Amino acid sequence: MSEDIKRVGRELAYKGTILDVYVDHMEFANGNTADWDFIHHDGAAAVVPVMDDGRILMVRQYRNALERETLEIPAGKLDTPNEPGLTCALRELEEETGYRSENLEWLLTLRTTVAFCNERIEIYVAKDLIPSHQHLDEDEFVDVKTYSVDELKEMIFSGQIEDSKTIAAILAYDLKYIRI
């Protein structure tokens, strides 16, 4: 921590299935104090699955926080805090899309909400997709469709895609692999 800011205590306010909420008691060099919210998340991985023709596999699923379906790249939380992002990305690719790959390459690391949450998402690009089978969780309902990068960019800039990991991943993929 900074010399000007010091955490003097942390209290668990809520323990959830995918996150824990804490109240951090902070002290500042000027003598002031404050309580800050802190959300701990074990992390996640996501993948940009690229078909042989260049189209991207996307998943449409219901998101309770938004009370509607969203269009996203496949993603999921790490099974354990120390699980490698690559392992998680491989699992989520097959679980959600019904495809697997032996050709994954790291694209970027994303921190979703740095002001109050430590969630880290490792994002990979998957090529040479091999048809397999979806392995959805009992409470997971996912529709899989393919889109061109241009179609996805149009949906991003028209506001149809709002998911931050998906926006960052698609635009980074476009810059790194298409616009070289």
C-alpha positions as a Markdown table, in Angstrom:
| # | Residue | x | y | z |
|---|---|---|---|---|
| 1 | Met | 0.0 | 0.0 | 0.0 |
| 2 | Ser | 1.0 | 3.6 | -0.4 |
| 3 | Glu | 2.7 | 5.4 | 2.5 |
| 4 | Asp | -0.2 | 7.8 | 2.5 |
| 5 | Ile | -2.9 | 5.1 | 2.8 |
| 6 | Lys | -3.0 | 2.2 | 5.2 |
| 7 | Arg | -5.6 | -0.5 | 5.8 |
| 8 | Val | -6.0 | -0.9 | 9.6 |
| 9 | Gly | -8.8 | -3.5 | 9.5 |
| 10 | Arg | -11.0 | -5.7 | 7.3 |
| 11 | Glu | -14.4 | -7.2 | 8.1 |
| 12 | Leu | -16.3 | -9.7 | 6.1 |
| 13 | Ala | -19.7 | -8.3 | 5.5 |
| 14 | Tyr | -21.0 | -11.0 | 3.1 |
| 15 | Lys | -19.8 | -14.4 | 1.9 |
| 16 | Gly | -21.3 | -15.4 | -1.4 |
| 17 | Thr | -20.9 | -18.2 | -3.9 |
| 18 | Ile | -18.8 | -16.2 | -6.3 |
| 19 | Leu | -17.6 | -13.2 | -4.3 |
| 20 | Asp | -17.0 | -12.0 | -0.8 |
| 21 | Val | -17.8 | -8.4 | 0.3 |
| 22 | Tyr | -15.6 | -6.7 | 2.9 |
| 23 | Val | -15.5 | -3.4 | 4.7 |
| 24 | Asp | -11.9 | -2.1 | 4.8 |
| 25 | His | -11.1 | 0.4 | 7.5 |
| 26 | Met | -8.6 | 2.9 | 6.1 |
| 27 | Glu | -6.3 | 5.4 | 7.6 |
| 28 | Phe | -4.7 | 8.3 | 5.7 |
| 29 | Ala | -1.5 | 10.2 | 6.3 |
| 30 | Asn | -3.5 | 13.4 | 7.1 |
| 31 | Gly | -5.1 | 11.5 | 10.1 |
| 32 | Asn | -8.5 | 11.0 | 8.4 |
| 33 | Thr | -10.2 | 7.6 | 8.3 |
| 34 | Ala | -12.8 | 6.0 | 6.0 |
| 35 | Asp | -14.5 | 2.7 | 5.3 |
| 36 | Trp | -14.1 | 1.4 | 1.8 |
| 37 | Asp | -16.0 | -1.5 | 0.2 |
| 38 | Phe | -13.9 | -4.3 | -1.2 |
| 39 | Ile | -15.1 | -7.2 | -3.2 |
| 40 | His | -13.0 | -10.3 | -3.5 |
| 41 | His | -13.4 | -12.5 | -6.6 |
| 42 | Asp | -11.2 | -15.6 | -7.2 |
| 43 | Gly | -10.8 | -14.7 | -10.9 |
| 44 | Ala | -12.1 | -15.9 | -14.2 |
| 45 | Ala | -11.1 | -16.8 | -17.7 |
| 46 | Ala | -12.7 | -16.1 | -21.1 |
| 47 | Val | -12.0 | -17.1 | -24.7 |
| 48 | Val | -12.5 | -15.7 | -28.2 |
| 49 | Pro | -13.3 | -18.9 | -30.1 |
| 50 | Val | -12.4 | -18.3 | -33.8 |
| 51 | Met | -13.9 | -20.6 | -36.4 |
| 52 | Asp | -11.9 | -21.6 | -39.5 |
| 53 | Asp | -13.8 | -19.0 | -41.6 |
| 54 | Gly | -12.9 | -16.2 | -39.1 |
| 55 | Arg | -16.3 | -15.9 | -37.5 |
| 56 | Ile | -16.4 | -15.8 | -33.7 |
| 57 | Leu | -18.5 | -18.1 | -31.5 |
| 58 | Met | -20.6 | -16.1 | -29.1 |
| 59 | Val | -22.9 | -17.2 | -26.3 |
| 60 | Arg | -26.3 | -15.6 | -25.5 |
| 61 | Gln | -27.4 | -16.1 | -21.9 |
| 62 | Tyr | -29.6 | -14.6 | -19.3 |
| 63 | Arg | -27.9 | -12.3 | -16.8 |
| 64 | Asn | -29.8 | -11.7 | -13.6 |
| 65 | Ala | -28.1 | -8.4 | -12.7 |
| 66 | Leu | -29.4 | -6.9 | -16.0 |
| 67 | Glu | -32.7 | -8.9 | -16.1 |
| 68 | Arg | -32.1 | -9.8 | -19.7 |
| 69 | Glu | -30.0 | -11.9 | -22.1 |
| 70 | Thr | -26.6 | -10.7 | -23.2 |
| 71 | Leu | -24.3 | -11.6 | -26.0 |
| 72 | Glu | -20.8 | -12.5 | -24.7 |
| 73 | Ile | -17.6 | -14.5 | -25.3 |
| 74 | Pro | -17.6 | -17.7 | -23.3 |
| 75 | Ala | -16.2 | -17.3 | -19.8 |
| 76 | Gly | -16.4 | -18.6 | -16.3 |
| 77 | Lys | -14.9 | -18.3 | -12.9 |
| 78 | Leu | -11.8 | -20.2 | -11.8 |
| 79 | Asp | -12.6 | -23.5 | -9.9 |
| 80 | Thr | -10.0 | -22.6 | -7.4 |
| 81 | Pro | -8.1 | -19.3 | -6.8 |
| 82 | Asn | -4.9 | -20.9 | -8.1 |
| 83 | Glu | -6.4 | -22.6 | -11.2 |
| 84 | Pro | -4.4 | -21.5 | -14.3 |
| 85 | Gly | -6.5 | -19.2 | -16.5 |
| 86 | Leu | -5.7 | -21.4 | -19.5 |
| 87 | Thr | -7.2 | -24.5 | -17.8 |
| 88 | Cys | -10.4 | -22.5 | -17.0 |
| 89 | Ala | -10.6 | -21.1 | -20.6 |
| 90 | Leu | -10.3 | -24.6 | -22.1 |
| 91 | Arg | -13.1 | -25.9 | -19.8 |
| 92 | Glu | -15.4 | -23.0 | -20.4 |
| 93 | Leu | -14.9 | -23.1 | -24.2 |
| 94 | Glu | -16.1 | -26.7 | -24.2 |
| 95 | Glu | -18.8 | -26.4 | -21.6 |
| 96 | Glu | -20.5 | -23.4 | -23.1 |
| 97 | Thr | -19.9 | -23.8 | -26.9 |
| 98 | Gly | -19.5 | -27.5 | -27.5 |
| 99 | Tyr | -16.1 | -27.0 | -29.1 |
| 100 | Arg | -12.6 | -27.6 | -27.7 |
| 101 | Ser | -9.2 | -26.5 | -28.9 |
| 102 | Glu | -5.6 | -27.4 | -28.5 |
| 103 | Asn | -4.5 | -24.0 | -29.8 |
| 104 | Leu | -5.1 | -21.3 | -27.2 |
| 105 | Glu | -3.1 | -18.1 | -27.0 |
| 106 | Trp | -3.2 | -15.5 | -24.3 |
| 107 | Leu | -4.7 | -12.2 | -25.6 |
| 108 | Leu | -5.0 | -9.9 | -22.5 |
| 109 | Thr | -5.7 | -9.6 | -18.8 |
| 110 | Leu | -8.6 | -7.5 | -17.7 |
| 111 | Arg | -9.4 | -6.1 | -14.3 |
| 112 | Thr | -13.1 | -5.5 | -14.3 |
| 113 | Thr | -13.7 | -2.9 | -11.6 |
| 114 | Val | -10.5 | -1.6 | -10.1 |
| 115 | Ala | -12.2 | 0.9 | -7.7 |
| 116 | Phe | -13.6 | -1.8 | -5.4 |
| 117 | Cys | -13.1 | -5.3 | -6.8 |
| 118 | Asn | -10.0 | -7.5 | -7.5 |
| 119 | Glu | -11.5 | -9.7 | -10.2 |
| 120 | Arg | -9.0 | -10.6 | -12.8 |
| 121 | Ile | -10.0 | -12.2 | -16.2 |
| 122 | Glu | -7.4 | -13.9 | -18.4 |
| 123 | Ile | -8.7 | -13.8 | -22.0 |
| 124 | Tyr | -7.4 | -16.2 | -24.6 |
| 125 | Val | -8.0 | -16.7 | -28.4 |
| 126 | Ala | -8.9 | -20.3 | -29.4 |
| 127 | Lys | -8.3 | -21.4 | -33.0 |
| 128 | Asp | -8.5 | -24.8 | -34.7 |
| 129 | Leu | -11.8 | -25.6 | -33.0 |
| 130 | Ile | -12.8 | -29.2 | -32.7 |
| 131 | Pro | -16.5 | -30.1 | -32.4 |
| 132 | Ser | -17.3 | -31.7 | -29.0 |
| 133 | His | -20.3 | -31.4 | -26.7 |
| 134 | Gln | -21.7 | -28.7 | -24.4 |
| 135 | His | -21.5 | -29.5 | -20.7 |
| 136 | Leu | -23.8 | -26.8 | -19.2 |
| 137 | Asp | -24.4 | -26.4 | -15.5 |
| 138 | Glu | -28.0 | -27.2 | -14.4 |
| 139 | Asp | -28.8 | -23.5 | -14.1 |
| 140 | Glu | -27.1 | -22.5 | -17.3 |
| 141 | Phe | -29.0 | -22.0 | -20.6 |
| 142 | Val | -26.7 | -20.9 | -23.4 |
| 143 | Asp | -27.5 | -20.2 | -27.1 |
| 144 | Val | -24.4 | -20.4 | -29.3 |
| 145 | Lys | -24.1 | -18.4 | -32.6 |
| 146 | Thr | -21.4 | -17.2 | -34.9 |
| 147 | Tyr | -20.7 | -13.6 | -35.9 |
| 148 | Ser | -18.1 | -11.9 | -38.0 |
| 149 | Val | -15.8 | -9.5 | -36.3 |
| 150 | Asp | -17.4 | -6.6 | -38.2 |
| 151 | Glu | -20.8 | -7.6 | -37.0 |
| 152 | Leu | -19.6 | -7.8 | -33.4 |
| 153 | Lys | -17.9 | -4.4 | -33.7 |
| 154 | Glu | -21.2 | -2.9 | -35.1 |
| 155 | Met | -23.1 | -4.4 | -32.1 |
| 156 | Ile | -20.5 | -2.9 | -29.7 |
| 157 | Phe | -20.7 | 0.6 | -31.1 |
| 158 | Ser | -24.5 | 0.5 | -31.4 |
| 159 | Gly | -24.7 | -0.5 | -27.7 |
| 160 | Gln | -26.1 | -4.0 | -28.3 |
| 161 | Ile | -23.0 | -5.5 | -26.6 |
| 162 | Glu | -22.2 | -3.9 | -23.2 |
| 163 | Asp | -20.2 | -6.6 | -21.5 |
| 164 | Ser | -16.8 | -5.2 | -20.8 |
| 165 | Lys | -14.8 | -8.4 | -21.2 |
| 166 | Thr | -16.4 | -9.1 | -24.5 |
| 167 | Ile | -15.8 | -5.5 | -25.8 |
| 168 | Ala | -12.2 | -5.6 | -24.7 |
| 169 | Ala | -11.6 | -9.0 | -26.2 |
| 170 | Ile | -13.2 | -8.4 | -29.5 |
| 171 | Leu | -11.5 | -5.1 | -30.1 |
| 172 | Ala | -8.1 | -6.5 | -28.9 |
| 173 | Tyr | -8.6 | -9.5 | -31.2 |
| 174 | Asp | -9.4 | -7.2 | -34.1 |
| 175 | Leu | -6.3 | -5.1 | -33.5 |
| 176 | Lys | -3.9 | -8.0 | -32.9 |
| 177 | Tyr | -5.0 | -10.5 | -35.4 |
| 178 | Ile | -6.9 | -8.7 | -38.2 |
| 179 | Arg | -5.5 | -5.2 | -38.5 |
| 180 | Ile | -1.9 | -6.3 | -37.9 |
